[in-house]
């Protein structure tokens, strides 16, 4: 039947095609979420939990969407979607332990509330930077689509999050690629205290879907049956005809953004209006009116839920506080990866740097059938440097994917692919452009394994470097942006042989890797390399020359600057160390050399302040001070943006100062 709106409940409840069992299950799941929240608010006042983001008044959305999806379909909820977690039947003692920062939770005390994921329940939690999870949903859905799996991915955001660039980028990618992503926007009227009229200038958020050619619907978010019915119908169609859909759920949060915020900014009349639309009290009356829920059954449900809450709270309380183990903390930053050497000594070919990268990537895609390569203009065009020329013909457009110009969403998509069992290689057209995707790299990819054990099997290729007259926005060598961030690996080869072997290892490694390729070396450096697949270990420097008087430590183009000078000045006896990998850093090779020579010069193309050379210098002072016969010298480019004109660029680069500083150091 379809109920008629009455004084008892302000919604049309359509239960014609829903069994009483499901009707009661919807009710019980909402009730469970509400009762847990009410208990958490008490514990918050008692100081037993540190913070709470309430979803009271919005339970119908979490429960309705979750029950409309299959249990093996991913959901990416927000911090008020408790009903997602409880409807998926996560043991309450684990949730309670999570909120108390105990080991029985999901993050070993390293993050709080709902900032976690769990593959066991196909829930991928948010980070505080809200936008990236929308692109992550794209990646999860892309993996399903490539494998021809008829599955939907649901991702939540609030009305405030729809103003973020990541929202628009993720919507655009999902639409262009016809990904089965259900974008669920909970429009509760306020982003913290800022009303929607001050956030966007359109009547409905659903209208934003039109700009992306996307199907969009407005749903009464406090009507559990409308949520369940509409989402069930829409997702059934999405599984058969993969496409994204935007859902705007009209709702309201009765509590503050978080409890400390309060609700003084909400007009009293508006608050009363929405209290009358409470999803649980109205649905409860409806079930009673229809004789589907009896008083004794409701009482039994409440008693069962209360007993479950009390029992699981005691389990969580009984658990000891986490004891810090520094080794465990450090070891959990990266996923364990056992490097297995693959040698290839036959069929040697002469290759340019760019050819080695191309061949290495091609062979990695042949080796790893679950590897997807994404980037701007990398498909038919072959990339601006022609690294992927011919890849589409060999691997198809599912695995070699041109992307819109939306670096943040694509990096997040790579994370989603990793979550759903695939590998991703992403090409930044120029390393400079990674600034537009900085957030998901340093806050999502880098931190996921430490936070909840999820690896980020993503390689970001970074064509970089000056010396080609490309100016301030196409010439940066910005490796120091990422060596500062725990959880990332940074590779920077200088030769074709190293580029091919290290790229293979970077792709094998389940951790996120920034792979820098100096574009001035692409076609200027050639070397004999094995034609077949081989790899090289990350974190191992290469000793290119051996000497007694000085240690030159460098990487990238700096290696060739140093080689050029030393080859012309054979009287200088120097160790020349090519770092190859900046994170992890081969400190053993560096320290061993300095203990022999007593003098160190660190050469980098990057600007001086805050660069890799600064940290290496500090390490030498801390670990090798007694072996030093002179101050450690850093040689770097000027602390200015990179200029375009040839004379200015030559003056900018560290190469122009290297010779003088080395001679001065030798004479010290």
C-alpha positions in Angstrom: 0.0 0.0 0.0 0.9 3.7 -0.3 0.2 5.6 2.9 -1.5 8.9 2.7 0.2 11.8 4.5 -1.4 12.3 7.9 -0.8 14.1 11.1 1.1 11.0 12.3 3.8 11.0 9.6 4.6 13.6 6.9 5.7 11.2 4.2 4.2 8.8 1.6 5.3 5.4 2.8 5.2 2.9 -0.2 5.6 -0.6 1.1 3.8 -2.4 -1.7 6.8 -4.4 -2.9 8.6 -4.8 0.4 8.2 -7.8 2.7 7.4 -7.3 6.4 10.7 -8.8 7.2 12.6 -6.1 5.2 10.3 -3.4 6.7 11.3 -4.5 10.2 14.9 -4.9 9.3 15.0 -1.3 8.0 13.4 -0.2 11.3 15.8 -2.2 13.5 18.9 -0.9 11.7 17.8 2.7 12.1 16.9 2.1 15.7 20.3 0.5 16.4 22.1 3.5 14.9 20.1 5.9 17.0 20.5 4.1 20.2 24.3 3.8 19.8 24.5 7.5 19.1 22.4 8.4 22.2 24.8 6.3 24.2 27.8 7.9 22.6 26.5 11.4 23.5 26.4 10.3 27.2 29.9 8.9 27.0 31.1 12.1 25.3 29.8 14.1 28.3 31.6 11.6 30.6 34.9 12.1 28.7 34.9 8.4 27.6 35.0 9.4 23.9 36.9 12.4 22.7 34.6 13.6 19.8 31.4 12.8 18.1 29.9 13.7 14.8 26.2 13.0 15.1 24.0 11.6 12.4 20.8 11.8 14.4 18.0 12.7 12.0 19.9 11.2 8.9 19.7 7.5 9.7 17.3 6.7 6.9 19.9 7.5 4.3 22.7 5.4 5.7 20.5 2.4 6.4 18.4 2.7 3.2 21.4 2.9 0.9 23.3 0.2 2.6 20.4 -2.3 2.5 19.8 -1.5 -1.1 23.3 -2.6 -2.0 24.7 -6.1 -2.0 27.1 -6.9 0.9 30.0 -7.3 -1.5 29.5 -3.8 -3.0 31.8 -1.1 -1.7 30.4 1.9 0.3 32.5 5.0 1.1 30.7 6.7 4.0 31.2 9.9 5.8 31.6 10.7 9.5 27.8 10.7 10.3 27.0 7.4 8.5 27.1 5.2 11.5 24.2 3.3 10.0 26.4 2.1 7.2 28.8 0.4 9.6 26.1 -1.1 11.8 23.9 -2.3 8.9 27.0 -4.1 7.6 27.1 -5.8 11.0 30.5 -4.7 12.1 30.9 -6.0 15.7 30.1 -3.2 18.0 33.1 -3.8 20.3 35.4 -3.1 17.4 33.6 0.2 16.7 33.7 1.1 20.3 37.4 0.2 20.5 38.0 2.4 17.4 36.3 5.4 19.0 38.4 4.9 22.2 41.7 4.6 20.3 42.3 1.0 21.3 43.9 -1.8 19.3 40.7 -3.7 18.9 39.5 -1.0 16.5 40.6 -0.7 12.9 43.5 1.8 13.1 45.6 0.6 16.1 44.8 4.0 17.7 46.2 5.9 14.9 43.0 7.6 13.7 39.6 8.2 15.3 35.9 7.8 14.6 35.1 6.7 11.1 38.5 7.5 9.5 39.2 3.8 8.6 38.3 1.2 6.1 37.8 -2.5 6.2 37.9 -4.9 3.3 36.0 -7.5 5.4 32.9 -5.4 5.2 33.7 -3.5 2.0 33.6 -0.1 3.7 36.2 2.5 2.8 36.2 5.4 5.3 36.9 9.0 4.7 39.8 11.3 5.4 39.2 14.7 6.8 40.0 16.2 3.3 36.6 15.1 2.1 37.0 15.3 -1.7 39.5 12.4 -2.5 37.1 9.7 -1.5 34.9 10.6 -4.4 37.7 9.8 -6.9 38.5 6.7 -4.9 35.0 5.5 -5.6 35.7 6.1 -9.3 38.7 3.8 -9.1 36.8 1.0 -7.3 34.0 1.2 -9.9 36.5 1.2 -12.7 38.0 -2.0 -11.5 34.6 -3.6 -11.4 33.8 -2.4 -14.9 37.1 -3.6 -16.4 36.5 -7.1 -14.9 32.9 -7.0 -16.2 31.5 -7.3 -12.7 27.9 -6.1 -12.2 28.5 -4.1 -9.1 27.8 -0.6 -7.9 30.0 1.6 -5.7 28.3 4.1 -3.4 30.1 7.1 -2.0 28.8 9.8 0.4 29.5 13.4 0.8 27.7 16.4 2.3 26.4 19.5 0.6 29.5 21.4 1.7 31.7 18.8 -0.1 30.0 19.5 -3.4 31.9 22.8 -3.5 35.2 21.1 -3.6 37.1 20.6 -6.8 37.4 16.9 -6.2 33.6 16.5 -6.3 33.5 18.0 -9.8 36.5 16.1 -11.0 35.2 12.8 -9.8 31.8 13.4 -11.3 33.3 14.3 -14.6 35.6 11.2 -14.7 32.7 8.9 -13.7 30.5 10.4 -16.4 33.1 10.3 -19.2 34.0 6.7 -18.3 30.4 5.6 -17.5 31.4 4.3 -14.1 28.7 2.7 -11.9 29.2 5.1 -9.0 26.3 6.2 -6.9 27.1 9.7 -5.6 25.1 10.2 -2.5 24.9 13.8 -1.3 23.4 14.4 2.1 22.0 17.9 1.9 21.4 18.8 5.6 21.3 22.5 4.9 24.5 23.5 6.6 28.2 23.0 6.1 29.1 23.2 9.8 27.3 26.6 10.3 27.3 28.0 6.8 23.9 27.7 5.2 23.5 26.3 1.7 22.5 29.7 0.3 26.1 30.8 1.0 27.6 27.7 -0.5 26.1 27.4 -3.9 23.7 29.4 -6.1 21.5 26.7 -7.5 18.2 25.5 -6.2 19.1 21.8 -5.9 22.5 20.0 -5.8 21.0 17.4 -8.1 21.0 20.1 -10.9 24.8 19.9 -10.8 24.6 16.5 -12.4 23.2 17.9 -15.6 26.4 19.7 -16.4 28.2 16.3 -16.4 25.5 14.6 -18.5 24.6 12.6 -15.5 21.3 11.1 -14.3 20.3 12.8 -11.0 17.5 12.5 -8.5 16.2 14.3 -5.5 15.1 11.9 -2.7 13.4 12.7 0.6 16.2 11.6 2.9 14.1 11.1 6.0 11.7 8.7 4.4 13.4 5.3 4.8 11.1 3.6 2.3 11.6 6.2 -0.4 15.4 5.9 0.1 15.3 2.1 0.0 12.9 1.8 -2.9 14.5 4.5 -5.1 18.1 3.3 -4.4 17.2 -0.3 -5.0 15.6 0.5 -8.3 18.4 2.9 -9.5 21.2 0.5 -8.6 19.5 -2.4 -10.3 19.6 -0.4 -13.5 23.2 0.7 -12.9 24.4 -2.9 -12.6 22.9 -3.8 -16.0 23.8 -0.5 -17.7 26.9 0.9 -15.9 26.7 4.7 -15.4 27.0 7.2 -12.6 24.0 8.6 -10.8 23.8 11.6 -8.5 21.4 11.4 -5.6 20.6 14.4 -3.5 19.0 13.4 -0.2 17.1 16.2 1.5 17.6 15.9 5.2 18.8 17.7 8.4 21.1 17.0 11.3 19.4 17.7 14.6 22.8 17.9 16.4 25.7 20.2 15.6 28.4 19.6 13.1 30.1 18.0 16.1 29.0 18.3 19.6 31.2 21.2 20.5 29.7 23.3 17.7 26.1 23.3 19.0 23.2 24.5 16.8 22.6 28.1 17.9 23.0 29.1 14.2 19.8 27.2 13.3 16.5 29.1 13.5 14.2 27.6 16.1 11.3 27.2 13.6 13.5 25.3 11.1 14.7 23.0 13.8 11.1 22.2 14.9 10.1 21.6 11.3 12.8 19.0 10.8 12.2 17.4 14.2 8.6 16.7 13.0 10.2 14.9 10.0 12.3 12.6 12.2 12.9 9.4 10.2 12.6 7.0 13.1 9.6 8.3 15.0 7.6 8.7 11.9 8.5 5.3 10.5 7.8 3.7 13.9 4.3 5.2 13.9 3.7 4.0 10.4 4.7 0.4 11.3 2.4 0.5 14.3 -0.5 1.9 12.3 0.0 -0.9 9.7 0.2 -3.5 12.5 3.6 -4.5 11.2 5.4 -3.5 14.4 3.8 -4.6 17.6 4.5 -3.0 21.0 6.1 -6.1 22.4 8.3 -6.5 19.3 9.5 -2.9 19.5 10.3 -3.5 23.2 12.2 -6.7 22.4 14.2 -4.9 19.7 15.1 -2.1 22.1 16.1 -4.6 24.8 18.2 -6.6 22.4 20.0 -3.6 21.0 20.6 -2.2 24.5 22.1 -5.5 25.7 24.3 -5.7 22.6 25.6 -2.1 23.3 26.2 -2.8 26.9 28.0 -6.1 26.3 30.2 -4.7 23.6 31.0 -1.6 25.6 32.3 -3.8 28.4 34.5 -5.7 25.9 36.0 -2.5 24.6 36.4 -1.1 28.1 38.2 -4.2 29.2 40.8 -3.9 26.5 44.0 -2.3 27.7 45.2 1.0 26.3 47.6 0.7 23.4 51.2 0.3 24.4 53.5 2.2 22.0 55.9 0.0 20.1 58.2 2.3 18.1 59.4 -0.5 15.7 55.8 -1.4 14.9 54.9 2.2 14.3 57.8 2.6 11.8 57.2 -0.7 10.2 53.6 -0.1 9.5 54.2 3.0 7.4 54.8 0.8 4.4 53.3 -2.5 3.4 55.8 -5.3 3.6 57.3 -6.0 0.2 59.9 -8.8 -0.4 61.9 -7.8 -3.4 62.8 -10.7 -5.6 65.5 -10.1 -8.1 64.8 -10.7 -11.8 67.9 -10.8 -14.0 68.1 -10.5 -17.7 71.6 -10.6 -19.2 70.8 -11.7 -22.8 69.6 -9.7 -25.8 71.3 -6.4 -25.0 70.0 -3.3 -26.9 71.1 0.3 -27.2 68.3 2.5 -25.7 67.7 6.1 -24.9 66.3 7.0 -21.5 62.8 7.5 -22.9 63.0 4.1 -24.7 64.0 2.4 -21.5 61.0 3.9 -19.7 58.7 3.0 -22.5 59.9 -0.6 -22.7 59.9 -1.0 -18.9 56.3 0.2 -18.7 55.2 -2.0 -21.6 56.8 -5.1 -20.1 55.2 -4.3 -16.7 51.8 -4.1 -18.3 52.5 -7.5 -20.0 53.6 -9.0 -16.6 50.7 -7.5 -14.6 47.4 -8.0 -16.2 45.7 -6.0 -13.5 47.8 -2.9 -14.3 45.9 0.2 -15.6 47.9 3.2 -17.1 46.2 6.6 -16.9 47.2 10.1 -17.9 46.5 13.0 -20.2 47.0 12.2 -23.9 48.7 8.9 -23.2 46.4 6.7 -25.4 46.3 7.1 -29.1 48.6 10.1 -29.0 51.2 8.2 -27.0 51.8 10.9 -24.4 53.6 14.2 -25.0 57.0 12.4 -24.8 55.7 9.3 -26.7 56.4 6.9 -23.9 53.2 5.0 -24.5 53.1 5.1 -28.3 51.4 1.9 -29.5 50.2 0.9 -26.1 46.5 1.2 -27.0 46.9 -1.3 -29.8 48.5 -3.8 -27.5 46.6 -3.4 -24.3 43.3 -1.7 -25.3 41.5 1.4 -24.0 40.4 -0.3 -20.7 44.0 -0.4 -19.5 45.4 2.6 -21.4 43.1 5.5 -20.4 43.2 9.1 -21.5 42.0 11.2 -18.6 40.4 14.6 -18.4 42.6 17.3 -16.9 41.8 16.5 -13.3 45.0 15.3 -11.6 43.4 15.0 -8.1 40.5 12.7 -9.2 42.8 10.5 -11.3 45.3 10.0 -8.5 42.3 9.1 -6.2 41.1 6.8 -8.9 44.4 5.1 -8.8 43.9 4.6 -5.1 40.5 3.1 -5.7 41.9 0.7 -8.3 44.4 -0.5 -5.6 41.6 -1.0 -3.0 39.8 -3.1 -5.5 42.7 -5.4 -6.3 44.4 -3.7 -9.2 47.6 -1.7 -9.9 47.8 1.9 -11.3 50.4 3.9 -13.1 49.6 7.6 -13.5 51.5 9.9 -15.8 51.7 13.5 -14.8 52.2 15.2 -18.2 54.8 17.3 -16.4 55.8 16.9 -12.7 54.8 20.5 -12.1 51.2 19.6 -12.5 51.2 17.2 -9.6 50.5 20.2 -7.4 46.9 19.8 -8.6 46.8 16.3 -7.2 49.0 16.9 -4.1 46.3 16.3 -1.5 45.4 12.7 -2.4 49.1 11.7 -2.7 50.2 13.1 0.7 47.0 12.5 2.7 45.4 9.4 1.1 48.0 7.3 -0.7 50.8 8.0 1.8 48.8 7.4 5.0 46.4 4.5 4.2 48.7 1.6 5.1 49.8 3.2 8.4 46.2 4.1 9.3 44.3 0.9 8.5 46.6 -1.5 6.6 45.4 -0.7 3.0 48.2 -0.5 0.5 48.3 2.1 -2.3 49.6 0.2 -5.3 50.1 3.3 -7.3 53.1 4.7 -9.3 53.0 8.3 -10.3 55.4 9.0 -13.2 56.9 12.5 -13.0 58.6 14.0 -16.2 60.6 16.7 -14.6 63.6 19.0 -14.8 65.0 22.1 -16.3 67.6 22.7 -19.1 65.1 22.7 -22.0 63.8 26.2 -21.8 60.4 25.3 -20.5 60.0 28.0 -17.9 58.5 28.1 -14.4 55.6 25.7 -14.9 57.2 22.8 -16.9 60.7 22.5 -15.4 60.5 21.9 -11.7 62.2 19.0 -10.0 60.0 18.8 -7.0 61.0 15.6 -5.3 61.4 17.3 -1.9 57.7 17.8 -1.8 57.3 14.1 -1.3 60.5 12.9 0.5 59.1 14.8 3.5 56.0 12.6 3.6 56.2 9.2 5.4 54.5 6.5 3.4 55.8 7.6 0.0 58.7 6.2 -2.0 60.6 8.5 -4.3 62.8 7.2 -7.2 64.9 9.3 -9.4 67.1 7.4 -12.0 69.8 9.0 -14.1 70.4 6.2 -16.7 68.3 4.1 -19.1 69.4 0.9 -17.3 68.3 2.1 -13.9 65.1 3.7 -15.3 63.9 0.4 -16.7 64.8 -1.8 -13.8 63.7 0.6 -11.1 60.4 1.3 -12.9 59.7 -2.5 -12.8 60.4 -2.6 -9.1 58.3 0.5 -8.4 55.3 -1.2 -10.1 55.9 -4.5 -8.3 56.0 -2.6 -5.0 52.6 -2.3 -3.4 53.4 1.1 -1.9 52.9 4.5 -3.5 56.0 5.5 -5.6 56.8 8.9 -7.1 59.0 8.0 -10.2 60.9 11.0 -11.5 62.1 11.0 -15.1 64.3 14.0 -16.1 62.9 15.0 -19.5 66.2 16.6 -20.6 67.7 13.1 -20.3 65.0 11.4 -22.3 66.7 11.7 -25.7 70.2 12.8 -24.7 71.4 9.8 -22.8 71.8 6.3 -24.3 73.0 3.1 -22.8 73.1 -0.6 -23.4 70.3 -2.3 -21.5 68.7 -5.8 -21.4 65.8 -6.0 -23.8 63.8 -8.4 -21.6 62.2 -7.8 -18.2 64.5 -7.2 -15.2 64.3 -5.2 -11.9 66.5 -3.4 -9.5 66.1 -2.9 -5.8 64.7 0.4 -4.5 66.8 2.1 -1.8 70.2 1.1 -3.3 72.6 3.8 -4.5 75.1 3.2 -7.3 78.8 4.0 -6.9 79.8 5.3 -10.3 83.4 6.3 -9.6 85.8 5.6 -6.7 88.3 8.0 -5.2 90.0 9.2 -2.0 89.6 12.9 -1.8 85.9 13.8 -1.9 82.5 12.2 -2.1 80.0 13.7 -4.6 76.5 12.7 -3.8 73.8 13.4 -6.4 71.0 12.1 -8.6 69.1 12.9 -11.8 70.8 15.4 -14.1 73.3 16.1 -11.4 74.9 12.8 -12.0 75.7 13.7 -15.6 77.0 17.2 -14.6 79.4 15.5 -12.2 80.5 12.8 -14.6 81.2 15.4 -17.3 83.4 17.4 -15.0 85.2 14.4 -13.5 85.9 12.9 -16.9 87.5 16.2 -18.0 89.5 16.4 -14.7 90.9 13.0 -14.2 93.3 14.3 -11.5 90.4 14.7 -9.1 90.0 11.5 -7.0 86.3 11.3 -6.1 83.6 8.9 -5.1 80.6 9.6 -7.2 77.4 8.3 -5.7 74.2 8.2 -7.8 71.4 7.9 -5.2 68.8 6.6 -7.6 66.3 6.3 -4.8 65.6 9.2 -2.5 63.1 7.5 -0.2 64.2 5.1 1.1 67.7 6.6 1.1 70.8 4.5 1.0 72.5 6.1 4.0 74.9 3.1 4.3 76.5 3.9 0.9 76.7 7.6 1.8 78.3 7.1 5.2 80.7 4.5 4.0 82.0 6.9 1.3 82.3 9.9 3.7 84.2 7.8 6.2 86.7 7.1 3.5 87.1 10.5 1.9 86.4 12.9 4.7 84.7 15.5 2.4 81.2 15.7 1.0 79.6 17.7 -1.7 75.9 17.2 -2.3 74.6 18.3 -5.7 71.0 18.7 -6.6 69.1 20.4 -9.4 66.3 21.5 -7.0 66.5 24.8 -5.2 68.6 24.9 -2.1 66.4 25.6 0.9 64.5 22.5 2.1 65.8 20.2 -0.5 67.1 16.6 -0.3 70.7 17.9 0.1 69.8 19.6 3.3 68.6 16.4 5.0 71.6 14.5 3.7 73.9 17.2 5.1 72.2 17.0 8.5 72.5 13.2 8.5 76.3 13.5 7.8 76.7 16.0 10.6 74.8 13.7 13.0 76.4 10.4 12.0 79.8 11.2 10.4 81.0 14.4 12.1 84.2 12.8 13.4 85.2 11.7 9.9 84.7 15.1 8.3 87.8 17.2 7.2 85.7 20.1 5.9 82.2 21.4 6.2 79.6 19.6 4.1 78.8 21.5 0.9 75.4 21.8 -0.8 75.2 22.8 -4.4 71.8 23.6 -5.7 69.9 25.9 -8.1 69.0 29.4 -7.2 66.1 30.0 -4.8 64.0 31.5 -7.5 61.3 30.1 -9.8 62.8 28.5 -13.0 63.3 31.2 -15.7 62.7 30.7 -19.4 65.5 32.5 -21.2 68.5 30.3 -21.8 71.0 32.6 -20.2 68.8 33.0 -17.1 68.1 29.3 -16.9 71.8 28.4 -17.2 72.6 30.8 -14.3 69.7 29.4 -12.3 70.9 25.8 -12.5 73.3 24.3 -9.9 75.6 23.1 -12.7 76.9 26.7 -13.1 78.2 26.7 -9.5 79.3 23.0 -9.1 82.8 23.3 -10.4 83.8 26.3 -8.3 82.4 24.8 -5.1 84.0 21.4 -5.7 87.4 23.0 -6.2 87.0 25.1 -3.1 86.1 22.1 -1.1 89.1 20.1 -2.3 91.4 23.0 -1.3 89.9 23.3 2.2 
